Amino acid sequence: MAVCAEIGVDISRHRSQGITAELVDSAHWVLVMEVGHAQWLREQFGDRMGDKTVMLGQFGGLFDIADPIGGWQFQFRR
């Protein structure tokens, strides 16, 4: 939240949730940061994933974006 606030984005009302089959079924796309995330989704939800998986990094000229979860603030900034 602190790093987002530095750039004027308020995410204080955001709440994460685990992914479910219902969420996958209702999604047009599922954005992932790492190939491992895409692989895990395919293992968990199989054909439900179809061609919904999109690498978030492709919008910024990257492939993988290292997931900073549990890391230091500088990792979230990067």
C-alpha positions in Angstrom: 0.0 0.0 0.0 2.8 2.4 0.8 4.5 2.0 -2.5 1.3 2.6 -4.4 0.6 5.6 -2.3 4.0 7.0 -3.4 2.6 7.2 -6.9 -0.8 8.5 -5.9 -2.7 5.1 -6.1 -4.9 4.3 -3.1 -5.4 0.6 -2.8 -6.5 0.6 0.9 -9.9 -0.7 0.0 -8.6 -3.6 -2.1 -8.9 -7.1 -0.6 -7.2 -10.1 -2.2 -8.9 -13.4 -2.6 -7.9 -16.9 -3.6 -8.7 -17.9 -7.2 -11.6 -20.3 -7.6 -13.1 -22.2 -10.5 -16.0 -19.7 -10.5 -13.6 -16.7 -10.9 -11.8 -18.5 -13.7 -15.0 -19.3 -15.5 -16.2 -15.7 -15.2 -13.0 -14.1 -16.4 -12.2 -13.0 -19.9 -8.5 -12.9 -19.0 -6.3 -14.0 -16.1 -3.2 -11.8 -15.8 -0.1 -13.5 -14.3 3.3 -12.1 -13.4 5.4 -15.3 -13.8 5.4 -18.4 -16.0 5.1 -20.4 -12.8 1.8 -18.7 -12.0 0.5 -19.7 -15.4 1.7 -23.3 -14.9 0.0 -23.5 -11.5 -3.3 -22.2 -12.9 -3.1 -24.8 -15.7 -2.4 -27.6 -13.2 -5.3 -26.5 -10.9 -7.9 -25.6 -13.5 -6.9 -27.4 -16.6 -9.1 -26.7 -19.6 -11.1 -24.1 -17.8 -8.1 -21.7 -18.4 -8.4 -22.0 -22.1 -6.5 -19.1 -23.7 -7.3 -16.7 -20.8 -3.8 -16.5 -19.4 -2.0 -13.3 -20.3 1.5 -12.4 -19.1 1.3 -9.0 -17.5 4.8 -8.1 -18.4 4.0 -8.1 -22.2 2.3 -4.7 -21.7 5.6 -3.3 -20.6 8.0 -5.1 -22.9 8.9 -7.8 -20.4 8.2 -11.4 -20.0 8.3 -12.4 -16.4 7.7 -9.9 -13.6 9.2 -11.2 -10.4 6.4 -11.4 -7.8 7.5 -9.3 -4.8 5.0 -10.8 -2.4 6.6 -10.9 1.1 9.5 -8.8 -0.1 11.0 -5.4 0.7 9.5 -2.1 -0.5 12.2 -1.6 -3.1 11.1 -4.9 -4.7 7.6 -3.6 -5.1 8.9 -0.3 -6.6 11.0 -2.3 -9.2 
